Amino acid sequence: ISADGGQFSVSFAGNDEHTAIVDWSMSGIHNVNNALVAVAAAYNVGVDIKTACAALSAFAGIKRRMELIGDVNDILVFDDFAHHPTAITTTLDGAKKKLADRRIWAIIEPRSNTMKMGIHQDSLAESAALADHTLWYEPTGLEWGLKDVIDNAKANNPNIASQQVLSSTEAIIEHIINNAQADDAIVIMSNGGFEGIHQRLLTALRNK
């Protein structure tokens, strides 16, 4: 398996005759695990491993899973559905490995019901530790203090010192415009529309 999960081999019972390579556009160990489950399921209904792996290699990916939505002046912007700490960490791990030569920005909206309730708050800051810079969105009406949580975590962990909490998508876009540079990659994570920040950010980058 490659470092970013973009290429891996699949074998059945160690038999070389039942070994094939998947070389696809997806990244992250979670996607590799999902692919292995799919190959196993296909094999159980009569699809040989080489055929299954060839199909995966041709798979273009699904919407909102590290989906590249724009490249403006060599600043890449990705959309991802990650909406809880484990998914955030997995997405950023894949991004760091796939885009090893780029600085990674994470923009995260705590939108899911469990996130809004603060169930995951103790692990939020650490979940984004792999990003070089993280901007958390604290919407009006959140039932707990996201800024307090992140500030407390930063006080105890110098590895997350670059994390910030902003209270509007306008402020997030302005921060990116003022600080992002060529060779950066921006990963926007939310399970919702995030106030249309994706296209608004791309427009702002083009007009920079």
WOZIUR-V397709 format. One record per residue. N is the residue number from 1. PHI is phi as a letter, one per 40 degrees, with the letter a starting at -180 (none if undefined). Layout:
n phi
N PHI
N PHI
//
This chain:
n phi
1 none
2 c
3 d
4 c
5 g
6 c
7 a
8 a
9 b
10 b
11 b
12 b
13 f
14 g
15 c
16 c
17 c
18 b
19 b
20 a
21 b
22 b
23 b
24 b
25 c
26 c
27 a
28 g
29 c
30 c
31 c
32 c
33 c
34 c
35 c
36 c
37 c
38 c
39 c
40 c
41 c
42 c
43 c
44 c
45 b
46 h
47 c
48 c
49 c
50 c
51 c
52 c
53 c
54 c
55 c
56 c
57 c
58 c
59 c
60 c
61 h
62 b
63 d
64 g
65 b
66 f
67 c
68 c
69 b
70 a
71 b
72 b
73 f
74 g
75 b
76 c
77 b
78 b
79 b
80 a
81 c
82 d
83 a
84 a
85 d
86 c
87 c
88 c
89 c
90 c
91 c
92 c
93 c
94 c
95 c
96 c
97 c
98 c
99 b
100 c
101 c
102 b
103 c
104 b
105 b
106 b
107 b
108 b
109 b
110 c
111 b
112 c
113 d
114 c
115 c
116 c
117 c
118 g
119 c
120 c
121 c
122 c
123 b
124 c
125 d
126 c
127 c
128 b
129 c
130 c
131 c
132 c
133 a
134 b
135 b
136 c
137 c
138 b
139 c
140 c
141 g
142 c
143 c
144 a
145 c
146 c
147 c
148 c
149 c
150 c
151 c
152 c
153 c
154 c
155 c
156 b
157 a
158 c
159 c
160 b
161 c
162 c
163 c
164 b
165 b
166 b
167 b
168 a
169 c
170 c
171 c
172 c
173 c
174 c
175 c
176 c
177 d
178 c
179 b
180 c
181 a
182 d
183 g
184 c
185 b
186 b
187 b
188 c
189 b
190 a
191 b
192 b
193 c
194 f
195 f
196 g
197 c
198 d
199 c
200 c
201 c
202 c
203 c
204 c
205 c
206 c
207 c
208 c
//
